């Protein structure tokens, strides 16, 4: 959930953000700590391997000078490694144009995979999404072979939010970490804390929408 939706002020998003804050206050921060614990455990325990013959959904990230940043490169390197050792697997690269980029995040990812000997016929692009929520929603429609497992590749700090959002839309995904292991430093800890806020925000909106039968928010969040 973001502050804008379809280029308009997102009243639902702001409202659910405020609700999330109220829940944290009412629970003396316990609800937030629960989210943080879940995110940390997922980031720490998720493997960087996956089965054969899968659909890899590689989440995009904002480009720098039309090039993937270091975190996006980690995702692409992981996908490239998996695709090179398993010729049956396919890839869906997700992410539209963001910031000042002239190309989409997905297109930049495709260029990387092509340069690493992955055939274009194995790469599909989804270029309309601009955030994680839209990434997941749009990925659902692109998976043509429903018998194949969906493996989402992203950075460790981001894994739990992806899993939560996917489950909200009834999508059973397998997580694959871009990094070999969780690196514990101040920057990573800060990112985990921010992710906990996002998950808390999402869950607050999700439960509120279903308790009040708010169809508009349900359609957005699953």
N, C-alpha and C positions, 0 to 999 in steps of 0.2 A: 504494500500500500504506500502510495506516494502522495505528495502534496498537490499534484496535478494529475488529472485524468482526462484524456482526449483534449489536451491543451486548455482545460478549464480548471478553475479553482475546485479542488476536490474536497467538498464538504464532508463526505463520508470518511475520507482519509484523516482529516483534521479531527473529526469527532471521535473516531476510533483511537487516534493517538492520545487524545485527552482522556478517554476511557481507560486506556492502558496505564496512563499515569496515575489515575485514581485507584486502579486495582493495586498498583505497586504500593501506593501510600496506605491503602486499607489493609494490605497484608504485611506491612512493615518491611517490604522488600523481599519477602520470602518467595513470592511468585516469580520475581526476576531472578533470584538465585537458583530456582528450579530450572529456569530456562538456560541460565549460564552453565549449570552442571551438565545438562543434556548436550549442549553445544560442545563443551569441552570434551566430554566422553566420546562423542561422535568424531570429533576432529582427531582425537588421540588414537582411537581403536580401528577406524576404517582402513581397510586394505587398499593397496594401489594396484592390485591384480583384478582380473575379471575372467569370466568364462569365455569360450569361443562362440562364434556365430551370434553376436549381439548387435544391438543398435546403440552406438555411442552418441550421446547428446552432450556436446561440448559447449558449455555456457560461455558467451562472449564477455568482454570487458572493455571499458572505454579505451580507445586507441590514443596513442601519443604520436603526433606527426604521421598519422595514418598507419602506424605500426603497433603491433601488440606490445603491451608492457610486460614486465618480467613475470607477473602472476598469470597473465593470459598465455605467455609462452610456456610456462610450466604445464598448463592444461593441454596445450597443443602438442608439446613433447610427449606427454603421457598418451594422448590419443594416437599420435604417430607411431609410438612404440607398439601399442596394442594392434593397430591396423597392419603394421608390417609383419607381425608374427602370426596374424590370423587373417587370411585373405577372405574369409566368409563374412566378417563383420563390416558393417556400414557406419557412416558417421553423419550426424546432423549437427551442423554448426549454427548456433543461435546468436542473434544480436543484430540490431539495426544500426543506423547512423546516429551517433551520439557526439555531443560536444562540437568541436570544429572539424571533425573528420569529414573527408570527401567520399569515403567508402564505408561500407558497413563493417561491423565487427566480424560478422560471419564471412564476408568476402576476404577480409584480411587473414582470417583463419584458413580459408581455402587455399590462398596463395602459399601459406606456410606448408600445409600438407602436400600440396603439389610439388613444392621444392624438396620434399622429403619422400618422393617416389610413391605417393598415394595416388591412385588413378582417379580422375575426375568423376568417373561413373560411380564411385563409392562414396562420393561426398554430396550431401544435400544441404541447401542453405535455407534458413528462415531469417529474413532480414527486416521484419516489421516490428519485432519486439525491442523494447528499450529498458526493461528491468526484469528482475528474476521472476516476478509473477507472470508477466507476459511471456517470458521464455518458456515456462512450464506449460502454460495454456496452449501456446502455439505448437509446442513439440508434440502434444497429444495428436493433433490433426495430421502431422507429417509421418507418423509411424504407420506404414502401410502393412507391414507384416506383424500382425498382432501376436503371433506365436513366439516372436523373438523377444528376449529380455531387453529391457531398456536400462542402459548403464549411463548414469550422469557423471561426467568428469568435471570437477571443479576443485578449487583450493580447499584445504582442510578446514579453515575457519568458516567456510561458506556451506559446508556439507549439510549440517543439521537444518538450516533454513530451507534448502532445496528439498530435503526429504519431507519436511513438514508441509511445504506448499504442494508438493506432488501428491501426497496422501490426501490433502484437502480436495483435490480434483479426482480422487479415486484412481490415481496412477501408481502402480506398484513399480518402483524403480530400485535399482541396485546402485549404490554409491561407489565411486572410484576416486581416490584421492590423487591430486596432481603431484603432491610431494611424497617422497619416500616415507617421511615421518614428520610428526609435529615438532616444529622448532619453537621452543619456549623462550621468548624474549619479550621486551616491553611492547614492541610494535604488534606482535601476534596477539598478546594478551589484550591490547586495546581493541583490535579487530574482533576478537571473540566477545568482548563486552558490548560492542556495537551490534554484533549479530544477535546477541541475547535481547537487546532492545527491539530489534526487528521482529524476532520470533514472538516476543511478548506482545507486541503491537498486533501481529497477525492473529495470534490466538485470541486476544481480546475481541477483535473484530469478528473472528470466526464464531466464537461461542455466543456473542451478542446477536449476531445475525440469525443463528439457528434458534436461539431462545425466543426471539421476537418475530421469527419467520419473515425477516427482511429479505425479500427476493432479490432486490437490487444488489445488496452486499454479498449475498450467497452466490450470485452469478459471477461476481468478481473474485471471490475468495475460495469458492468450492464448498 
